[in-house]
Every structure is written in C-alpha cells, then in structure tokens.
C-alpha cells in the first residue's frame, strides 16, 4: 500500500515537472515566434545533448550526428512560425530529428564509418562494467572498448525503425505514447518493434548478456 | 541474496543504459555552437534557389490541386453523362419515328402512282398522310419539349384516336405561323404530360 502510494507520488511529481518543462518551452517558442533569437539559443542548449544521444546512436558517427543536429535546429528555426503548439515542442523537435536522421541513413546506407564516444563511468554504467569485467576476467578499460563496438554493431544491425524505437525507449526513456507521436505510428507498432528489436539485440549480444 | 544476484545480472536493457553515458567532450559542443551559428547565418542570408521556390509553389498548389481537380473531373463526368443520356433519349425517339415514317411512306410509294383513286380511297390516302405528318410533328414536339402540349382530345370512332393540342412556332416549322393545333397522338396517354380526353368535333380543329 505504502509502495503504491510512493509510486503515485513519484508519477505526480514527474507529471508536474513535465508540465513545467512544456510551459517553459511554449514560452520560449512564443518569444522566438515574436523575433527573439536568443530564446532559440536557450532551446538549442536545452535539447542539443538529448538530440545528440538519439542521432549519434542512430548513426554511430559523431560527425554525422553533429551535422544532422545542426540541420535539425536550422529546420526547426526556419519553420517555427508554423509550430502551432498542437503537440509538445520536444515531440515536434524529436520528430524533425528522427525524420532527418532516417532520410540521412537512407541516402548513405552504403557509407558506414563508426566513431566511439567516451563513456563516462558513473553510476549504473560503472556497476555494469565491473560485473562484466569480473565475469570475463578482463580489465575494465579493454572490456569497455570491445563492449562499445559490440553495442554499436548490434544497434546498426537493426533496421533504422527498430533502432529508433529502442533508442527512444531505452536510452532516451520516452514512453510508448511519446514514441508513437514522434514516429507517426500506433502504440502497438511501437511495442511490437521494441519487442522484436530486443530479441535481436539479445541474440547479437549473447556473449555479454546473462541468459 | 537472490535480489543481489538479480542486480548483478547483465541484461540488454542494462547494456543499453551504458549508451546514456556516451557523451562528447566540451570542445565538441564549442565547435558545434560555432558551426551552428555559421549555418544559421547562411540560412538567413541565402536566398532560396529557383528550384526551391518552384518546389514550394508546387507544394502549395498541390494542396488545392487534388480537391479542385477532383471536383472538376466529377462535374465534367456528370455533365458528359447527362448529355449522353439526353442524346440517347432524343436519338431513340428520332430513330423510332424515322423507322415508322419510312415504313408508312414505303407502303404509300409501293402503290402505283398513276392509278385513279376513288373519293373514298383518296380520302383514306389523305387521312393516312395527314396522320403521318401530324404524328411526325407531334412526336418531334413531344420529344423536344413536352410542355407545349396544352390539352388533348379523343375521337368517338370505333378505333379511337387521341389528339393533343400542341403549341408550335416558326422556330419549329418554317412554313407555319405561331399558334396551336391538334395533332394525332402517337404517344400513349400515360406518357403525355397532361392528357384531358375530350369529344373531338370538327369545329375545334384548328388546322
């Protein structure tokens, strides 16, 4: 009983925080629509890292990700007057980012240069790395590079749409509803893509994952 | 103890969580910021090419092209269909009439043109010709504009003949003035507009 109440309180707090965020975004968007360019800079700083996480994990290339995010911000800026606020600003921005990345991947499907970012060893990541290092009886540093490569490789083996769903759900932490709004498909499609993608990843990463 | 083991287990979800901690350095963001500023200025300064403008114009036009084009196509199809129906109806009436005219005139023409006719025979001939002529005219008028039929008469003969009062004008027959007349009715009473059977008298004839 006490646990369920705690969960309810947490959900309420999150919802309130999301509403505040959405209101702040709406205010900034209104300022940009009225010609305040500095307000747009605030939006860029707020969302650039989240967009980078999505686009980088979709492309597995840092330079491509940087170019795509810049294009996304320019596209969003030039069409912000057409943003009517029917959805949250981040949903709209993520939709532009996902569509731009998918068309980039379609155009450059034969060109695959992977680049790796540094993993910040903190919290959960440190714990997982320690467990894996103990299991494989190797040094953490050596394991990290191999694991990163394997993870990127496994993600790239998925179809772009399956990859997008996994990234938005597991890495970005978005809900099924939010993903369906961003990708323009039903919640059921999101669930089935996620299920299939996880099965695939489980098979690709069987050396690292406990069965 | 089992809870601890569960925590130590490595799952796909936990491996994917590692990706959250893959972050670029602060130099990357400085360069990103500069590049974005340059690109934004370029976008502001750069005029759209004629191809972009054409694309934008076509995109805008296409929004309206589909519903307007569809409505126009539908209207055209309806217009063609209704015109075709009218033409078919007119064509059927005319072809029936032509066939009848040809058969009746054929009957008359088959007889010897030089033979002497008795009064009775002459009267029959005249009556047949008159019936033929009036039926052709009335059918034409009826098929063209049924509203011209004002009223109708029927004879008291053993073989009753229906007559209709038909308005005509110089537009329809060049050799007659405007007015009205009674004509033999080749159309069954049920097909006429307003049929009022009446006793036929010679005084009411208006030939």
Boltz contact constraints between the chains, C-beta under 6 A:
constraints:
  - contact:
      token1: [A, 57]
      token2: [B, 19]
      max_distance: 6.0
  - contact:
      token1: [A, 66]
      token2: [B, 32]
      max_distance: 6.0
  - contact:
      token1: [A, 70]
      token2: [B, 35]
      max_distance: 6.0
  - contact:
      token1: [A, 70]
      token2: [B, 36]
      max_distance: 6.0
  - contact:
      token1: [A, 70]
      token2: [B, 39]
      max_distance: 6.0
  - contact:
      token1: [A, 74]
      token2: [B, 39]
      max_distance: 6.0
  - contact:
      token1: [A, 74]
      token2: [B, 40]
      max_distance: 6.0
  - contact:
      token1: [A, 74]
      token2: [B, 43]
      max_distance: 6.0
  - contact:
      token1: [A, 117]
      token2: [B, 22]
      max_distance: 6.0
  - contact:
      token1: [A, 117]
      token2: [B, 24]
      max_distance: 6.0
  - contact:
      token1: [A, 119]
      token2: [B, 21]
      max_distance: 6.0
  - contact:
      token1: [A, 119]
      token2: [B, 22]
      max_distance: 6.0
  - contact:
      token1: [A, 120]
      token2: [B, 21]
      max_distance: 6.0
  - contact:
      token1: [A, 120]
      token2: [B, 23]
      max_distance: 6.0
  - contact:
      token1: [A, 124]
      token2: [B, 17]
      max_distance: 6.0
  - contact:
      token1: [A, 125]
      token2: [B, 18]
      max_distance: 6.0
  - contact:
      token1: [A, 125]
      token2: [B, 21]
      max_distance: 6.0
  - contact:
      token1: [A, 128]
      token2: [B, 14]
      max_distance: 6.0
  - contact:
      token1: [A, 131]
      token2: [B, 8]
      max_distance: 6.0
  - contact:
      token1: [A, 131]
      token2: [B, 10]
      max_distance: 6.0
  - contact:
      token1: [A, 170]
      token2: [B, 16]
      max_distance: 6.0
  - contact:
      token1: [A, 171]
      token2: [B, 19]
      max_distance: 6.0
  - contact:
      token1: [A, 171]
      token2: [B, 20]
      max_distance: 6.0
  - contact:
      token1: [A, 198]
      token2: [B, 12]
      max_distance: 6.0
  - contact:
      token1: [A, 201]
      token2: [B, 12]
      max_distance: 6.0
  - contact:
      token1: [A, 202]
      token2: [B, 12]
      max_distance: 6.0
  - contact:
      token1: [A, 209]
      token2: [B, 10]
      max_distance: 6.0
  - contact:
      token1: [A, 209]
      token2: [B, 12]
      max_distance: 6.0
  - contact:
      token1: [A, 210]
      token2: [B, 9]
      max_distance: 6.0
  - contact:
      token1: [A, 210]
      token2: [B, 10]
      max_distance: 6.0
